[in-house]
Amino acid sequence: MTDFSILKHSAICLLSLTVTWQPSIAAETLKIVKSYDENNTEHQVEAVIEFKVLDEKNRLKEGLNKKDIELKSNGELVDDFILIKPDEKKPDPSNIIILLDVTGSMNQLDRNNQIRGLAAIAAIRSFIKDIDQKEYPSKISLVPFAEDGKNCGGGYVPPPVNDGALSKFYSPEAPELQKELSDLENRFKSKNKKPCGSTNIRQPLGTAIRYLNENYSKKEAGSQEPSRLGIILVSDGFDSVLSQNKSELNDLEKLIKDSPEITIHTLGYGYSQGSKYDEIDPEVLEKLAQASEGIYLFSANSTEISQALEIFLVSLLGEYEIRYQPTSIKQYEKETVKITVGELSAEENFRINNIPSLPFITRMLILGGTLIFCTIFGLLPFIGWRWYIEQKSTPANE
């Protein structure tokens, strides 16, 4: 082999490695989720900052301690603050839509020789049970999806995803949710009407995003904050339109980016990341997740699916909380807070809406003093004046 042929062969190998999909690597990020103030149990105004530190794959970085964090309030360093870790606080209410692929390929075996559909349902059931045991204030909507295929015959194909299906949110312990899981299990166990059809990610995902935007993205009456919104997409399929038509993918990414209150996690499910990996399109699934700062993961069996779902849940609901007394406690005064963790930093402005409330005893003393003052300088002079008038108007005895 000549030097030129060796060089040519090396160039071809390099080109093939270049065009092969590789997971994209993003930088670590620090994100302030919420900032507000409230009166604490000691009747002091307390600023509350909820934030996340995400790694390169948008996973929550756990294990941060107070010494890892620098806090500034209106430019002044704050040393006296309380750090509450994700596992020490109850998460906010959340509405989670699980979009489950029930196409024909989900009848195939996974790496553990389990039917993919049944393994995915078992993992989702475990995921829901975990939420219930942790008493998270979450509601879940389980929505199967598939598109009718040419060779489907009399197999099971769910109707196109619509608002009616998406609106069925249930608490984790609800019997309706367990029935939906059992019904899907029976579909995969059926001899004659097994799940069928092809993969269309665009329709269910786009419909779910629009539904959440229209119904849950704004504050509900009587609530301080809207619930956390999440979509978990589980698929072993290949959406040929998204993979081959970049404009369709760009449109869906734009819809996701225009919906910042919704976090989308995608889970590719297949045999392995080797020879069978081309049954899904990891690049598309990762782009969809990253458009919402979500996570893309690949799983090959029910155990890995369960682990992935747990990662998704922690990323959606887990966050750190800082509590401190702001440098300015004047009502409606602007508060500028800056958090630094290593080389990462985030800054946010918010207004102080509360004023310090007085302890109960102090309020009672003020009330008592006010009553005494009104009695001495209001009621007693009035009684004296009335007595004087009555005496003056009474005829003298002859």
PEVENDA-V227144 format. One record per pair of residues at least 4 apart in sequence whose C-alpha atoms are under 6 Angstrom apart, sorted by the first residue. I is the first residue (numbers start at 1). J is the second residue. Records with the same first field share a line. If there is no record, write none. Layout:
BEGIN
I->J / J
END
This chain:
BEGIN
25->56
26->56
27->56
28->54 / 55 / 56
29->53 / 54
30->52 / 53
31->51 / 52
32->51
33->50 / 51
34->49 / 50
35->48 / 49
36->47 / 48
37->46 / 47 / 48
38->45 / 46
39->43 / 44 / 45 / 46
40->44
43->356 / 357
44->356
45->356
46->324 / 325
47->323 / 324 / 325
48->322 / 323
49->321 / 322
50->320 / 321
51->319 / 320
52->319
53->60 / 61
54->58 / 59 / 60 / 61
55->59
58->295
59->315
60->315
68->341
69->340 / 341
70->339 / 340
71->78 / 338 / 339
72->76 / 77 / 78 / 337 / 338
73->336 / 337
74->336
81->323 / 324
82->322 / 323
83->321 / 322
84->320 / 321
85->320
86->318 / 319 / 320
91->317
93->137 / 138 / 227
94->138 / 227 / 228 / 229
95->138 / 139 / 140 / 229
96->140 / 230 / 231
97->140 / 141 / 231
98->142 / 231 / 232
99->143 / 144 / 233
100->144 / 234
101->144 / 145 / 234 / 235
102->106 / 145 / 146 / 195
103->146 / 195 / 196 / 197 / 198
104->195 / 196 / 197
106->116 / 117
107->115 / 116
108->115 / 116
109->113 / 114 / 115 / 116
110->114 / 116 / 271 / 301
111->271 / 300
119->302
120->302
123->302 / 306
128->172
131->136
132->172
139->169 / 170 / 171
140->169 / 170
141->168 / 169
146->197 / 198 / 199
147->197 / 198 / 200
148->197
149->197 / 198
152->196 / 197
155->193 / 194 / 195 / 196
156->193 / 194 / 195 / 196
157->196
161->204
163->167
170->174
186->190
187->194
188->194
190->194
199->237 / 239
200->239
202->206
203->207
212->216
213->217
218->226
219->225 / 226
229->262
230->262 / 263 / 264
231->264
232->264 / 265 / 266
233->266
234->267
235->268 / 269
236->268 / 269 / 270 / 280
237->280
238->280 / 281
240->244
241->245
242->248 / 249
246->250
253->291
257->291
263->292 / 294
264->289 / 292 / 294
265->289 / 294 / 295 / 296
266->285 / 289 / 296
267->296 / 297 / 298
268->298
269->298 / 299 / 300
270->300
271->276 / 300
272->276 / 300
273->277
282->286
286->296
289->294 / 295 / 296
290->294
299->304 / 305
314->318
331->352 / 353 / 354 / 355
332->351 / 352 / 353
333->351 / 352
334->350 / 351
335->349 / 350 / 351
336->348 / 349
337->347 / 348
338->346 / 347
339->345 / 346
340->344 / 345
364->368
365->369
373->377
374->378
375->379
376->380
381->385
END
